[in-house]
Every structure is written in structure tokens, then in C-alpha cells.
Amino acid sequence: MLFEGSGIPDRHGAAVVTAIGDDAVTCRASDWDDHRGDEQVDVVCVGAGGEPADAAFSVMFAYRLPGDPGHDEVFAYLRIDRPSPPAAPSIAAGPVPPAASSTSAAASDQQAEPMRLTDGWSSGEGTVEVVRLARGRHEVRLVAEGFGRMAGNLQVNALGEGDVFCAPTDVVAVDDGHDTATVTVGCIRDGALADVPFALTYAGSPAGGDERSSTHLAYLVNGVRLAGDDRNGTGSGRLDVPPIGARVRADAARSLNGADADADNWIVRTAIGRYEAIFPDVGGGAGHVQVTPVDEAGRGAPRCAVDGWTTNPPSPGTAGATAVPTGDVTVRFHCFDRFSSDVDTLAYVSYEATTF
């Protein structure tokens, strides 16, 4: 597909794709580049077993010019590719030229071909750091003012041909003292751990930030904290999916341009592997929706697709308060395994639209 007039050379920027429909199908951006001034994003869709499949999909492409302050949200992205020229471990601040290296080989797997950071960007004077932990495992460390004070929206997209898949192995960990957000990305090829190129985006609004902007962005993780269970070391209880039928306040939830900056975003687990994400008073039109599952086992088992989303009429008085009409957005999505069976998993869910 083409984004007219938005072509960025040298495969810079980042694209993420989510399949739309009730089937066990996933879609991803296999590559992107400038095509006669337009940005061409190549999309691949496959069934649960990796077979080619037709599906509708939602696409987001992001790029920021050097020195561009961006919009009101804090934002970062990266794309790593292979092959790479030999290089020592390094830290890359984006954007970076294609020759720059971003990863280091783990001592236990020195023979693997290193990846390279094709492009990376982080808000303000921020940096993007990527370290290879082991085969199929990369730690991504994003540094920017505000990252330590927010739970942002993470989206991950595997690149290339074949049956490949990448996902975070846990939710993002933040460090307020160093303004960092850190996540480990796990990748597989044909069901086995492998070093797969991937793209990643991370966006949000720090607590206390300005929620009103031309960007309508809302996101959440479809989980709740379990009291008294701190196996993940967060000090606030382990994160897990809610009980079936319960409408609960979602974790890692935030909205920009909402009628109420402190409004709760909600998640309903309607059945095993089936969810509704509810974002009050944030709608800015059709927009796009993305879903990225958390693959704790790191074996590519949980994958997710969007069933659809709706924007309800604006709440009374909302348009006058924000200068743009808003309304509740409800996103329905489901997650499944490689046998097409619905399964429960944590997932990052986001809705975004822009008012010009």
C-alpha cells in the first residue's frame, strides 16, 4: 500500500500492521521504502500455521525528521535489519545512518550475524539502544524525558519474508530516575528462536503532561494487577488478564485529547482470548488500531487480530471543551495460538486518529 507524498528513503521510519477480522490471521509489514515520493509499505498476512491468507488490516507508519519536536506525545521508534558489518557494541541515537551498528553478540552465541539499526528516533535529545542478549532475544532501551513517568503504548512488527514473528516477552519496564523504558523483544522463524529484523514504536503521555492535542491517542494493556502477587518485581502485583465478564480499569492506560485527562480506560474479557477495550471520550474519527501481544514464553504462541472498532457520538459538551468532537471508542480483538484456538494473553492495544 502507498502513503501518498510521505516517501522516506533508505527504509527509514517504522511501520506496524494489525490484521482485521474474526479469523486466526496475523498481518505485518514485511518492508517499506520510498516509491517515487510515496511511502510503500509491503504487507504480508498469514494464517495461524504460517500459510498465506487474505485479510483486511490497519497500518501505521511513523517517521520524524532530525530536530522535529514531534507532537504532544513522547515518542520513539526503531528498525533493526540484517546483515550488518562487524562492529563493537554501541549506543545509537536516532535517526542513524544505515551503516551504524546497534547490537552486540552475546558471549554464548558469538557466531550469529549481528543486526544493524537502520533507523531510530526518540523524543527530544533521547537515544535508542539495542543489545542482543541471545539468539532471538534483543533488549531495547529507550531514553527520553518523560519515559520514566509513563506507561506507554508498545507495538512490535517482524520484518522480512517467511513465517516470522516478534513480540515483547513482558510489559515495558520504566525507570523514572533515568527516564528510560526497557523491553525485551523475542523473535521466531518457523517456530524456532531466530534473529529476525523487527520494527518497534513506543508512544504515550507522561503523567502530568498536556492531554489536549490534535492527536487522539488512547492505549492500554488488557490486564489488572493481582494484589499480593509480585513475581514480576514491580512492587504493584503481577499483571494478568481479568476474569471473564468483568469490566475493569485497564493497566498501562492513558489518553491524549480526552474530555477528562484522568478518565479510566476499561477492558472487558468477554470469553477466553476475546476482549473489548473501551476508551472514553477520545474518538477523533475512524483512525487506526494496533494490537501487539505479550509473548511471555517467547515461542510465538499468542497472536492477536482486531475484530473491529466503533466510535460513539460525542459526550455532551465535549466538542466545546476540546474544540474537536470526541466520543467513546470500543475496540474488539481476539488472540489465538498456532492451532487457531483462542488463548488468553496480555496485549498492548491502541487507537489513534489525527485532527488537522
Rosetta blueprint (number, residue, H / E / L):
1 M L
2 L E
3 F E
4 E L
5 G L
6 S L
7 G L
8 I L
9 P L
10 D L
11 R L
12 H L
13 G L
14 A E
15 A E
16 V E
17 V E
18 T E
19 A E
20 I E
21 G L
22 D L
23 D L
24 A L
25 V E
26 T E
27 C E
28 R E
29 A E
30 S E
31 D E
32 W E
33 D E
34 D E
35 H E
36 R L
37 G L
38 D E
39 E E
40 Q E
41 V E
42 D E
43 V E
44 V E
45 C E
46 V E
47 G E
48 A L
49 G L
50 G L
51 E L
52 P E
53 A L
54 D L
55 A L
56 A E
57 F E
58 S E
59 V E
60 M E
61 F E
62 A E
63 Y L
64 R L
65 L L
66 P L
67 G L
68 D L
69 P L
70 G L
71 H L
72 D L
73 E L
74 V E
75 F E
76 A E
77 Y E
78 L E
79 R E
80 I E
81 D E
82 R L
83 P L
84 S L
85 P L
86 P L
87 A L
88 A L
89 P L
90 S L
91 I L
92 A E
93 A L
94 G L
95 P L
96 V L
97 P L
98 P L
99 A L
100 A L
101 S L
102 S L
103 T L
104 S L
105 A L
106 A L
107 A H
108 S H
109 D H
110 Q L
111 Q L
112 A L
113 E L
114 P L
115 M L
116 R E
117 L E
118 T E
119 D E
120 G E
121 W E
122 S E
123 S L
124 G L
125 E L
126 G L
127 T E
128 V E
129 E E
130 V E
131 V E
132 R E
133 L E
134 A E
135 R L
136 G L
137 R E
138 H E
139 E E
140 V E
141 R E
142 L E
143 V E
144 A L
145 E L
146 G L
147 F H
148 G H
149 R H
150 M L
151 A L
152 G L
153 N E
154 L E
155 Q E
156 V E
157 N E
158 A E
159 L L
160 G L
161 E L
162 G L
163 D L
164 V E
165 F E
166 C E
167 A E
168 P E
169 T L
170 D L
171 V L
172 V L
173 A E
174 V E
175 D E
176 D L
177 G L
178 H L
179 D L
180 T E
181 A E
182 T E
183 V E
184 T E
185 V E
186 G E
187 C E
188 I E
189 R E
190 D L
191 G L
192 A E
193 L E
194 A L
195 D L
196 V L
197 P L
198 F E
199 A E
200 L E
201 T E
202 Y E
203 A E
204 G E
205 S L
206 P L
207 A L
208 G L
209 G L
210 D L
211 E L
212 R L
213 S L
214 S L
215 T E
216 H E
217 L E
218 A E
219 Y E
220 L E
221 V E
222 N L
223 G L
224 V E
225 R E
226 L E
227 A L
228 G L
229 D L
230 D L
231 R L
232 N L
233 G L
234 T L
235 G L
236 S L
237 G L
238 R E
239 L E
240 D E
241 V L
242 P L
243 P L
244 I E
245 G L
246 A L
247 R E
248 V E
249 R E
250 A L
251 D E
252 A E
253 A E
254 R E
255 S E
256 L E
257 N L
258 G L
259 A L
260 D L
261 A L
262 D L
263 A L
264 D L
265 N L
266 W E
267 I E
268 V E
269 R E
270 T E
271 A E
272 I L
273 G L
274 R E
275 Y E
276 E E
277 A E
278 I E
279 F E
280 P L
281 D L
282 V L
283 G L
284 G L
285 G L
286 A L
287 G L
288 H E
289 V E
290 Q E
291 V E
292 T E
293 P E
294 V L
295 D L
296 E L
297 A L
298 G L
299 R L
300 G L
301 A L
302 P L
303 R E
304 C E
305 A E
306 V E
307 D E
308 G E
309 W E
310 T E
311 T E
312 N L
313 P L
314 P L
315 S L
316 P L
317 G L
318 T H
319 A H
320 G H
321 A H
322 T H
323 A L
324 V L
325 P L
326 T L
327 G L
328 D L
329 V E
330 T E
331 V E
332 R E
333 F E
334 H E
335 C E
336 F E
337 D L
338 R L
339 F L
340 S L
341 S L
342 D E
343 V L
344 D L
345 T L
346 L L
347 A E
348 Y E
349 V E
350 S E
351 Y E
352 E E
353 A E
354 T E
355 T L
356 F L
